Amino acid sequence: MKYETYKKLAPAALGKVKADLIFKNCNIVDVFTGEVVVGNIGVKDGIIIGVSRSIQGKKEIDLNGAFIAPGFIDAHLHLESTMVAPAELVATAASFGTTTFIVDPHEACNVSGADGIQYILDQTEKSNANVFVMMPSCVPATNIDDNGCMFAANDMYPFVGNERILGLGEVMDDDAVINGDPRMFAKFALFDHQTIDGHAPFLPNRQLSAYKLAGVDTDHEASSFEYALEEARRGIHVHVREGSAAHNVDDIISGIVRTGIDTEHFSFCTDDKHIEDILREGHIVYNVRRAVQLGLDPFKAIKMATINTAKCYGLKHMGAIAPGYQADFVIFDNMKDFNVLDVYFKGKRIDRDAPVKVKKCPPHLKHTVNISKVHASDFALPIRGKTTHVIGMEPKQIVTSDIVAHFPKTDNFVPHDGFLKIAAVERHQNSGKIGVAVTKGYGIRGGAIASSVSHDSHNIIVIGDNDEDIAIAVNEIARVQGGYTVVENGKVFETLPLPIMGLMTDVHFAEVNEKLRVMKEKAYAMGVSTDFDPFITLSFMALTVIPELRITPRGLYQVSAKGSGFIK
């Protein structure tokens, strides 16, 4: 703490003057001792100055025995993936007790480079929450991706030293790390004394060790307890993810409960969670609640949502209720259901009904879809070989499987028996690149669904059972400069425009939520499996750093620890 700040706060801590605010009759969740302490909390200038029964203040709030814990921290998320303006998402999640967000804006950076990062910083600068940023490390994600911008170490220099930048964002190009690519290590060097986030699904043991040796500190891609355990044993801090597409809490927490391992190096994150899911079940509080339902000690669950993450990112003044910590609180009724009663940020109550102020988006960020009109013939897929590799979409996961199918030779594959067409259309440079492949598991009939949200390069991705509707869907996305669309029997059923970089909208979330609800219901009525979120699951089918098969504008790509490459 700075000397001037201490001199201002110390008289209240010493009882010489009253604190600004006192929370009385609290059941305080102590993340240091793992106990509930009955007492009062004193706050001055948004900082906790003491915790005791005798502390006094100018204003008092009587909690009448309610539980009070440090505000929750989301260890890793992409604000762009929520579709609404960043300020909208932060305000919504904060009302459920998340007061700190550690954001990786690589989605915006992949489309618009440094301007995309600055947009996220500007939009969240005055939020009623702590919003920190990790510098995107892999833009593009790999050297075979067709994205909107390159973002190298030199491009990061203007952001180095910004107090809201906590380190280097998720390092998805594990090959570059393991093989010692100097361009990657130049980025590592910029953040050598800060946290470096990882992205390492299914690395074999030796490669995982090399990945950690290079300096990677965290990972959020563990989908099984066994893999999370291998990471933890190597000193990698594991962020247990529960979002809209990837659901990892049950497996990992069940394993922790079963084995009884230490949870100090485990945290919670959402990664990608849509706003309608937050409204239905909560944000990080859902992870905490579910972990306790699975048998995890409530104190361990709360520590995973608070102090563990704060320590991981060097946030010395957050994550606990103790002198010198920021007065960010979540108040709830009990240590089982965690029904949120109130939330405080810097000692001020968050008004859940207050209107959210959204800064105007720079015009050039609303014109990022650059393609010529496509036609049904652009999606022809010849079958020439004896076998065809099919993208197997896995229920409730973003990983895929490699299904080897036998189709008759033809000049153009016709979807049938659950086999569909999936395509990726390059949308940044109007290169005309279109990759087409076969997929199974999604289930749509009589139409197509398309999206400009397509991790991480955010080209247009489309899936359907006929070429005509596929072409209509892609052209519709171009017309509205990004978004989601559902096409049925040759007509656009509904479109959700996302004109900000083709990722977000500045329309209020209630309107977005209602339109999205209608579109989802239609997608399920058209046969999409209820095991999938129709749009979020589709958005991951082009992500070339997740096994096993992905579709890109250059064609079908196989992701494997034994060697990745295009399948002809």
Secondary structure, DSSP 4 states (H G I P E B T S, - for coil): --HHHHHHHHHHHTTSS-EEEEEEEEEEEETTTTEEEEEEEEEETTEEEEEESS--EEEEEE-TT-EEEEPEEEEEE-GGGG-B-HHHHHHHHHTTTEEEEEE--HHHHHHHTHHHHHHHHHHHTT-SSEEEEEEP--BSSSTT---S--B-HHHHGGGTT-TTEEEEEEE--HHHHHTT-HHHHHHHHHTTTSEEEE--TT--HHHHHHHHHTT--EE----SHHHHHHHHHTTPEEEEEB-SS-B-HHHHHHHHHHHT---TTEEEE-BS--HHHHHHH-SHHHHHHHHHHTT--HHHHHHHTTHHHHHHTT-TTSSS-STTSB--EEEES-TTT--EEEEEETTEE--TTSPPP-PPPPGGGG-----PPP-GGGG---B-SS-EEEEEEPTT-S-EEEEEE----BSS---BTTEEEEEEE--SS----EEEEEEES----SEEEEES--TTTT-EEEEESSHHHHHHHHHHHHHTTSEEEEEETTEEEEEEE--BTTTBB-S-HHHHHHHHHHHHHHHHHTT--TTS-TTHHHHTTT-TTSSSEEEETTEEEE--TT--EE--
